[in-house]
Amino acid sequence: MKAKIIFTFIFSAAFFMAAFAQDTKSDDGTHFLVDFGNFSPPISAIAESFKGKPTAQFLANDITEQEHFLGDYKGKKVILWF
């Protein structure tokens, strides 16, 4: 029963993402573009609201399986790419 609920959720999420995806191709036709200007509030305003605020501390592995704790980088500029 639990697996059926999870499958239904994943299927529904994929369906809605596909249904509302923007079909705007780049000039060379190789990838899709997303126009962030259509969101309300603008993405830039949301990103700006997080500037200077502390983040949750967590532990993560990089691509070489080396562990990194976000707290070890306090005071440094860090880019997180997921």
Number of C-alpha atoms within 10 A of each C-alpha: 6 7 8 9 10 11 12 12 12 11 12 12 12 11 12 10 11 11 9 8 12 12 11 12 12 11 9 6 8 8 10 13 13 12 9 11 10 9 9 9 10 11 13 11 10 11 9 9 10 10 8 7 7 8 9 7 9 9 10 11 10 8 7 6 8 8 11 13 12 15 12 10 10 10 7 7 6 9 6 5 4 3
